[in-house]
Amino acid sequence: MTEQNPIPQPNNPLHGVKLANILEELVENYGWEHLAFKVNINCFKHDPSIKSSLVFLRRTPWAREKVEQLYVHHLKKRK
């Protein structure tokens, strides 16, 4: 097997960023309560944790997309 070089994606802010890192930064910035307000999913509302949220987000594409959109918005605000 040969290792391929990843294709650079300079216009994709999510390229190379792990979902766990996205979630940790959003929780650090917003807190669980405000994050649950911004993305209305139960794993952020009831006994939230990084681990349980990652399991849910990996299995639920629509929720992951909302979290990723919030992260991109957060990055734009930060600049």
SVG drawing of the C-alpha trace seen along z (x, -y; Angstrom):
<svg xmlns="http://www.w3.org/2000/svg" viewBox="-34 -39 38 41">
<polyline fill="none" stroke="black" stroke-width="0.4" points="0.0,0.0 1.2,-3.4 0.5,-6.4 -1.2,-9.2 -0.7,-12.9 -3.9,-14.6 -5.3,-17.1 -4.9,-20.6 -8.2,-22.4 -7.4,-26.0 -11.0,-27.2 -12.4,-24.5 -12.2,-25.6 -13.1,-22.1 -10.3,-20.4 -8.0,-18.6 -10.0,-19.6 -11.3,-16.7 -14.9,-16.6 -13.7,-16.3 -11.7,-19.5 -14.7,-21.3 -16.9,-20.3 -14.3,-21.1 -13.8,-24.6 -17.6,-25.3 -18.2,-24.1 -15.3,-26.2 -16.6,-29.2 -20.4,-28.9 -20.8,-26.4 -23.3,-23.5 -26.4,-25.6 -25.8,-28.1 -24.7,-25.5 -27.9,-23.6 -29.8,-26.8 -27.9,-27.3 -28.1,-23.6 -31.3,-22.1 -30.3,-18.5 -30.8,-16.5 -27.2,-15.4 -26.4,-19.0 -29.3,-19.5 -29.5,-16.5 -26.3,-15.4 -24.0,-16.6 -20.5,-15.2 -18.0,-15.4 -18.0,-11.6 -21.7,-11.1 -22.1,-14.1 -19.4,-12.7 -21.2,-9.4 -24.5,-11.1 -22.9,-13.5 -21.0,-10.7 -24.3,-8.8 -26.5,-11.7 -25.4,-13.6 -27.9,-16.5 -26.8,-17.3 -23.1,-17.1 -23.8,-19.5 -25.4,-22.0 -22.5,-21.8 -20.0,-22.2 -21.9,-25.2 -21.8,-26.8 -18.1,-26.2 -17.5,-27.8 -19.6,-30.8 -17.6,-30.9 -14.3,-31.0 -15.6,-33.8 -16.6,-35.8 -13.2,-35.2 -11.3,-36.8"/>
</svg>
